[in-house]
Amino acid sequence: MNSRFKNFRLLAIAEGISFLLLLFVAMPLKYYAGVTQIVPLIGMLHGFLFMAFMMLSLDISHKLNWSTPFWLLVFISSMIPGGTFLMDMKLKQIKVQD
């Protein structure tokens, strides 16, 4: 379980990075520089990572008996730019047994 939780945290960081890349690199390039090819690539990557994050967060929440409000906090953090990085600080405090 410990390795699955570590993988979840890594996935959360990757999802957060992809979100920031989409918002602060791909979108400005599209609208200010006319480079439209990057948005579909980063968008698809972010969509895949977001779906994987949501599925794994549900799995982890059941295995670790997270309360519904805590899981909702994890979910909402993924929708705020930089939120997954802040949530990771909270997740580091959780002790997971194998």
Chimera marker file (.cmm) of the C-alpha trace (Angstrom):
<marker_set name="trace">
<marker id="1" x="0.000" y="0.000" z="0.000" r="1" g="1" b="0" radius="0.5"/>
<marker id="2" x="2.880" y="2.333" z="0.759" r="1" g="1" b="0" radius="0.5"/>
<marker id="3" x="4.153" y="2.161" z="-2.831" r="1" g="1" b="0" radius="0.5"/>
<marker id="4" x="0.641" y="2.742" z="-4.193" r="1" g="1" b="0" radius="0.5"/>
<marker id="5" x="0.330" y="5.841" z="-2.000" r="1" g="1" b="0" radius="0.5"/>
<marker id="6" x="3.722" y="7.107" z="-3.212" r="1" g="1" b="0" radius="0.5"/>
<marker id="7" x="2.596" y="6.539" z="-6.799" r="1" g="1" b="0" radius="0.5"/>
<marker id="8" x="-0.561" y="8.518" z="-6.052" r="1" g="1" b="0" radius="0.5"/>
<marker id="9" x="1.504" y="11.415" z="-4.718" r="1" g="1" b="0" radius="0.5"/>
<marker id="10" x="3.748" y="11.324" z="-7.799" r="1" g="1" b="0" radius="0.5"/>
<marker id="11" x="0.704" y="11.261" z="-10.047" r="1" g="1" b="0" radius="0.5"/>
<marker id="12" x="-0.743" y="14.253" z="-8.190" r="1" g="1" b="0" radius="0.5"/>
<marker id="13" x="2.475" y="16.211" z="-8.796" r="1" g="1" b="0" radius="0.5"/>
<marker id="14" x="2.495" y="15.234" z="-12.489" r="1" g="1" b="0" radius="0.5"/>
<marker id="15" x="-1.162" y="16.265" z="-12.811" r="1" g="1" b="0" radius="0.5"/>
<marker id="16" x="-0.397" y="19.584" z="-11.143" r="1" g="1" b="0" radius="0.5"/>
<marker id="17" x="2.539" y="20.245" z="-13.461" r="1" g="1" b="0" radius="0.5"/>
<marker id="18" x="0.466" y="19.407" z="-16.533" r="1" g="1" b="0" radius="0.5"/>
<marker id="19" x="-2.275" y="21.788" z="-15.356" r="1" g="1" b="0" radius="0.5"/>
<marker id="20" x="0.225" y="24.615" z="-14.879" r="1" g="1" b="0" radius="0.5"/>
<marker id="21" x="1.781" y="23.921" z="-18.280" r="1" g="1" b="0" radius="0.5"/>
<marker id="22" x="-1.643" y="24.034" z="-19.899" r="1" g="1" b="0" radius="0.5"/>
<marker id="23" x="-2.687" y="27.267" z="-18.193" r="1" g="1" b="0" radius="0.5"/>
<marker id="24" x="0.560" y="29.216" z="-18.178" r="1" g="1" b="0" radius="0.5"/>
<marker id="25" x="2.469" y="27.927" z="-21.204" r="1" g="1" b="0" radius="0.5"/>
<marker id="26" x="0.185" y="26.335" z="-23.799" r="1" g="1" b="0" radius="0.5"/>
<marker id="27" x="-2.756" y="28.736" z="-23.528" r="1" g="1" b="0" radius="0.5"/>
<marker id="28" x="-0.656" y="31.932" z="-23.645" r="1" g="1" b="0" radius="0.5"/>
<marker id="29" x="1.260" y="30.521" z="-26.622" r="1" g="1" b="0" radius="0.5"/>
<marker id="30" x="-2.038" y="29.847" z="-28.360" r="1" g="1" b="0" radius="0.5"/>
<marker id="31" x="-3.623" y="33.229" z="-27.741" r="1" g="1" b="0" radius="0.5"/>
<marker id="32" x="-0.595" y="35.540" z="-27.786" r="1" g="1" b="0" radius="0.5"/>
<marker id="33" x="1.797" y="33.814" z="-30.197" r="1" g="1" b="0" radius="0.5"/>
<marker id="34" x="-0.617" y="31.905" z="-32.414" r="1" g="1" b="0" radius="0.5"/>
<marker id="35" x="1.014" y="28.540" z="-31.644" r="1" g="1" b="0" radius="0.5"/>
<marker id="36" x="-2.035" y="26.293" z="-31.600" r="1" g="1" b="0" radius="0.5"/>
<marker id="37" x="-0.411" y="22.851" z="-31.823" r="1" g="1" b="0" radius="0.5"/>
<marker id="38" x="0.670" y="22.714" z="-28.168" r="1" g="1" b="0" radius="0.5"/>
<marker id="39" x="-2.766" y="23.014" z="-26.533" r="1" g="1" b="0" radius="0.5"/>
<marker id="40" x="-4.139" y="19.691" z="-27.848" r="1" g="1" b="0" radius="0.5"/>
<marker id="41" x="-0.993" y="17.838" z="-26.790" r="1" g="1" b="0" radius="0.5"/>
<marker id="42" x="-0.735" y="19.303" z="-23.305" r="1" g="1" b="0" radius="0.5"/>
<marker id="43" x="-4.528" y="19.198" z="-22.948" r="1" g="1" b="0" radius="0.5"/>
<marker id="44" x="-4.689" y="15.502" z="-23.780" r="1" g="1" b="0" radius="0.5"/>
<marker id="45" x="-1.813" y="14.735" z="-21.407" r="1" g="1" b="0" radius="0.5"/>
<marker id="46" x="-3.468" y="16.740" z="-18.649" r="1" g="1" b="0" radius="0.5"/>
<marker id="47" x="-6.835" y="15.063" z="-19.276" r="1" g="1" b="0" radius="0.5"/>
<marker id="48" x="-5.278" y="11.612" z="-19.031" r="1" g="1" b="0" radius="0.5"/>
<marker id="49" x="-3.390" y="12.512" z="-15.840" r="1" g="1" b="0" radius="0.5"/>
<marker id="50" x="-6.495" y="14.106" z="-14.312" r="1" g="1" b="0" radius="0.5"/>
<marker id="51" x="-8.634" y="11.012" z="-14.961" r="1" g="1" b="0" radius="0.5"/>
<marker id="52" x="-5.909" y="8.736" z="-13.578" r="1" g="1" b="0" radius="0.5"/>
<marker id="53" x="-5.601" y="11.016" z="-10.544" r="1" g="1" b="0" radius="0.5"/>
<marker id="54" x="-9.333" y="10.859" z="-9.877" r="1" g="1" b="0" radius="0.5"/>
<marker id="55" x="-9.523" y="7.068" z="-10.200" r="1" g="1" b="0" radius="0.5"/>
<marker id="56" x="-6.482" y="6.510" z="-8.006" r="1" g="1" b="0" radius="0.5"/>
<marker id="57" x="-7.677" y="9.056" z="-5.436" r="1" g="1" b="0" radius="0.5"/>
<marker id="58" x="-10.936" y="7.109" z="-5.065" r="1" g="1" b="0" radius="0.5"/>
<marker id="59" x="-9.015" y="3.850" z="-4.671" r="1" g="1" b="0" radius="0.5"/>
<marker id="60" x="-6.626" y="5.322" z="-2.116" r="1" g="1" b="0" radius="0.5"/>
<marker id="61" x="-9.441" y="7.030" z="-0.209" r="1" g="1" b="0" radius="0.5"/>
<marker id="62" x="-11.236" y="3.699" z="0.255" r="1" g="1" b="0" radius="0.5"/>
<marker id="63" x="-8.085" y="1.823" z="1.243" r="1" g="1" b="0" radius="0.5"/>
<marker id="64" x="-7.010" y="4.488" z="3.759" r="1" g="1" b="0" radius="0.5"/>
<marker id="65" x="-10.560" y="5.192" z="5.011" r="1" g="1" b="0" radius="0.5"/>
<marker id="66" x="-10.483" y="8.885" z="4.157" r="1" g="1" b="0" radius="0.5"/>
<marker id="67" x="-13.579" y="10.830" z="5.085" r="1" g="1" b="0" radius="0.5"/>
<marker id="68" x="-15.704" y="12.162" z="2.243" r="1" g="1" b="0" radius="0.5"/>
<marker id="69" x="-14.837" y="15.798" z="3.111" r="1" g="1" b="0" radius="0.5"/>
<marker id="70" x="-11.105" y="14.987" z="2.966" r="1" g="1" b="0" radius="0.5"/>
<marker id="71" x="-11.478" y="13.246" z="-0.389" r="1" g="1" b="0" radius="0.5"/>
<marker id="72" x="-13.454" y="16.259" z="-1.667" r="1" g="1" b="0" radius="0.5"/>
<marker id="73" x="-10.601" y="18.494" z="-0.524" r="1" g="1" b="0" radius="0.5"/>
<marker id="74" x="-8.170" y="16.336" z="-2.516" r="1" g="1" b="0" radius="0.5"/>
<marker id="75" x="-10.516" y="16.517" z="-5.523" r="1" g="1" b="0" radius="0.5"/>
<marker id="76" x="-10.932" y="20.296" z="-5.305" r="1" g="1" b="0" radius="0.5"/>
<marker id="77" x="-7.182" y="20.791" z="-4.898" r="1" g="1" b="0" radius="0.5"/>
<marker id="78" x="-6.683" y="19.282" z="-8.344" r="1" g="1" b="0" radius="0.5"/>
<marker id="79" x="-8.855" y="22.012" z="-9.869" r="1" g="1" b="0" radius="0.5"/>
<marker id="80" x="-6.898" y="24.914" z="-8.386" r="1" g="1" b="0" radius="0.5"/>
<marker id="81" x="-3.613" y="25.852" z="-10.082" r="1" g="1" b="0" radius="0.5"/>
<marker id="82" x="-0.892" y="24.708" z="-7.700" r="1" g="1" b="0" radius="0.5"/>
<marker id="83" x="-3.427" y="23.033" z="-5.426" r="1" g="1" b="0" radius="0.5"/>
<marker id="84" x="-1.947" y="19.560" z="-5.777" r="1" g="1" b="0" radius="0.5"/>
<marker id="85" x="1.405" y="20.867" z="-4.523" r="1" g="1" b="0" radius="0.5"/>
<marker id="86" x="-0.242" y="22.294" z="-1.418" r="1" g="1" b="0" radius="0.5"/>
<marker id="87" x="-2.219" y="19.081" z="-0.921" r="1" g="1" b="0" radius="0.5"/>
<marker id="88" x="1.000" y="17.064" z="-1.199" r="1" g="1" b="0" radius="0.5"/>
<marker id="89" x="2.281" y="18.779" z="1.943" r="1" g="1" b="0" radius="0.5"/>
<marker id="90" x="-0.796" y="17.437" z="3.759" r="1" g="1" b="0" radius="0.5"/>
<marker id="91" x="-0.450" y="13.983" z="2.178" r="1" g="1" b="0" radius="0.5"/>
<marker id="92" x="3.177" y="13.749" z="3.369" r="1" g="1" b="0" radius="0.5"/>
<marker id="93" x="1.864" y="13.752" z="6.936" r="1" g="1" b="0" radius="0.5"/>
<marker id="94" x="-0.240" y="10.635" z="6.394" r="1" g="1" b="0" radius="0.5"/>
<marker id="95" x="1.394" y="7.483" z="7.726" r="1" g="1" b="0" radius="0.5"/>
<marker id="96" x="0.764" y="4.496" z="5.468" r="1" g="1" b="0" radius="0.5"/>
<marker id="97" x="1.435" y="0.918" z="6.508" r="1" g="1" b="0" radius="0.5"/>
<marker id="98" x="2.355" y="-1.773" z="3.959" r="1" g="1" b="0" radius="0.5"/>
<link id1="1" id2="2" r="1" g="1" b="0" radius="0.2"/>
<link id1="2" id2="3" r="1" g="1" b="0" radius="0.2"/>
<link id1="3" id2="4" r="1" g="1" b="0" radius="0.2"/>
<link id1="4" id2="5" r="1" g="1" b="0" radius="0.2"/>
<link id1="5" id2="6" r="1" g="1" b="0" radius="0.2"/>
<link id1="6" id2="7" r="1" g="1" b="0" radius="0.2"/>
<link id1="7" id2="8" r="1" g="1" b="0" radius="0.2"/>
<link id1="8" id2="9" r="1" g="1" b="0" radius="0.2"/>
<link id1="9" id2="10" r="1" g="1" b="0" radius="0.2"/>
<link id1="10" id2="11" r="1" g="1" b="0" radius="0.2"/>
<link id1="11" id2="12" r="1" g="1" b="0" radius="0.2"/>
<link id1="12" id2="13" r="1" g="1" b="0" radius="0.2"/>
<link id1="13" id2="14" r="1" g="1" b="0" radius="0.2"/>
<link id1="14" id2="15" r="1" g="1" b="0" radius="0.2"/>
<link id1="15" id2="16" r="1" g="1" b="0" radius="0.2"/>
<link id1="16" id2="17" r="1" g="1" b="0" radius="0.2"/>
<link id1="17" id2="18" r="1" g="1" b="0" radius="0.2"/>
<link id1="18" id2="19" r="1" g="1" b="0" radius="0.2"/>
<link id1="19" id2="20" r="1" g="1" b="0" radius="0.2"/>
<link id1="20" id2="21" r="1" g="1" b="0" radius="0.2"/>
<link id1="21" id2="22" r="1" g="1" b="0" radius="0.2"/>
<link id1="22" id2="23" r="1" g="1" b="0" radius="0.2"/>
<link id1="23" id2="24" r="1" g="1" b="0" radius="0.2"/>
<link id1="24" id2="25" r="1" g="1" b="0" radius="0.2"/>
<link id1="25" id2="26" r="1" g="1" b="0" radius="0.2"/>
<link id1="26" id2="27" r="1" g="1" b="0" radius="0.2"/>
<link id1="27" id2="28" r="1" g="1" b="0" radius="0.2"/>
<link id1="28" id2="29" r="1" g="1" b="0" radius="0.2"/>
<link id1="29" id2="30" r="1" g="1" b="0" radius="0.2"/>
<link id1="30" id2="31" r="1" g="1" b="0" radius="0.2"/>
<link id1="31" id2="32" r="1" g="1" b="0" radius="0.2"/>
<link id1="32" id2="33" r="1" g="1" b="0" radius="0.2"/>
<link id1="33" id2="34" r="1" g="1" b="0" radius="0.2"/>
<link id1="34" id2="35" r="1" g="1" b="0" radius="0.2"/>
<link id1="35" id2="36" r="1" g="1" b="0" radius="0.2"/>
<link id1="36" id2="37" r="1" g="1" b="0" radius="0.2"/>
<link id1="37" id2="38" r="1" g="1" b="0" radius="0.2"/>
<link id1="38" id2="39" r="1" g="1" b="0" radius="0.2"/>
<link id1="39" id2="40" r="1" g="1" b="0" radius="0.2"/>
<link id1="40" id2="41" r="1" g="1" b="0" radius="0.2"/>
<link id1="41" id2="42" r="1" g="1" b="0" radius="0.2"/>
<link id1="42" id2="43" r="1" g="1" b="0" radius="0.2"/>
<link id1="43" id2="44" r="1" g="1" b="0" radius="0.2"/>
<link id1="44" id2="45" r="1" g="1" b="0" radius="0.2"/>
<link id1="45" id2="46" r="1" g="1" b="0" radius="0.2"/>
<link id1="46" id2="47" r="1" g="1" b="0" radius="0.2"/>
<link id1="47" id2="48" r="1" g="1" b="0" radius="0.2"/>
<link id1="48" id2="49" r="1" g="1" b="0" radius="0.2"/>
<link id1="49" id2="50" r="1" g="1" b="0" radius="0.2"/>
<link id1="50" id2="51" r="1" g="1" b="0" radius="0.2"/>
<link id1="51" id2="52" r="1" g="1" b="0" radius="0.2"/>
<link id1="52" id2="53" r="1" g="1" b="0" radius="0.2"/>
<link id1="53" id2="54" r="1" g="1" b="0" radius="0.2"/>
<link id1="54" id2="55" r="1" g="1" b="0" radius="0.2"/>
<link id1="55" id2="56" r="1" g="1" b="0" radius="0.2"/>
<link id1="56" id2="57" r="1" g="1" b="0" radius="0.2"/>
<link id1="57" id2="58" r="1" g="1" b="0" radius="0.2"/>
<link id1="58" id2="59" r="1" g="1" b="0" radius="0.2"/>
<link id1="59" id2="60" r="1" g="1" b="0" radius="0.2"/>
<link id1="60" id2="61" r="1" g="1" b="0" radius="0.2"/>
<link id1="61" id2="62" r="1" g="1" b="0" radius="0.2"/>
<link id1="62" id2="63" r="1" g="1" b="0" radius="0.2"/>
<link id1="63" id2="64" r="1" g="1" b="0" radius="0.2"/>
<link id1="64" id2="65" r="1" g="1" b="0" radius="0.2"/>
<link id1="65" id2="66" r="1" g="1" b="0" radius="0.2"/>
<link id1="66" id2="67" r="1" g="1" b="0" radius="0.2"/>
<link id1="67" id2="68" r="1" g="1" b="0" radius="0.2"/>
<link id1="68" id2="69" r="1" g="1" b="0" radius="0.2"/>
<link id1="69" id2="70" r="1" g="1" b="0" radius="0.2"/>
<link id1="70" id2="71" r="1" g="1" b="0" radius="0.2"/>
<link id1="71" id2="72" r="1" g="1" b="0" radius="0.2"/>
<link id1="72" id2="73" r="1" g="1" b="0" radius="0.2"/>
<link id1="73" id2="74" r="1" g="1" b="0" radius="0.2"/>
<link id1="74" id2="75" r="1" g="1" b="0" radius="0.2"/>
<link id1="75" id2="76" r="1" g="1" b="0" radius="0.2"/>
<link id1="76" id2="77" r="1" g="1" b="0" radius="0.2"/>
<link id1="77" id2="78" r="1" g="1" b="0" radius="0.2"/>
<link id1="78" id2="79" r="1" g="1" b="0" radius="0.2"/>
<link id1="79" id2="80" r="1" g="1" b="0" radius="0.2"/>
<link id1="80" id2="81" r="1" g="1" b="0" radius="0.2"/>
<link id1="81" id2="82" r="1" g="1" b="0" radius="0.2"/>
<link id1="82" id2="83" r="1" g="1" b="0" radius="0.2"/>
<link id1="83" id2="84" r="1" g="1" b="0" radius="0.2"/>
<link id1="84" id2="85" r="1" g="1" b="0" radius="0.2"/>
<link id1="85" id2="86" r="1" g="1" b="0" radius="0.2"/>
<link id1="86" id2="87" r="1" g="1" b="0" radius="0.2"/>
<link id1="87" id2="88" r="1" g="1" b="0" radius="0.2"/>
<link id1="88" id2="89" r="1" g="1" b="0" radius="0.2"/>
<link id1="89" id2="90" r="1" g="1" b="0" radius="0.2"/>
<link id1="90" id2="91" r="1" g="1" b="0" radius="0.2"/>
<link id1="91" id2="92" r="1" g="1" b="0" radius="0.2"/>
<link id1="92" id2="93" r="1" g="1" b="0" radius="0.2"/>
<link id1="93" id2="94" r="1" g="1" b="0" radius="0.2"/>
<link id1="94" id2="95" r="1" g="1" b="0" radius="0.2"/>
<link id1="95" id2="96" r="1" g="1" b="0" radius="0.2"/>
<link id1="96" id2="97" r="1" g="1" b="0" radius="0.2"/>
<link id1="97" id2="98" r="1" g="1" b="0" radius="0.2"/>
</marker_set>
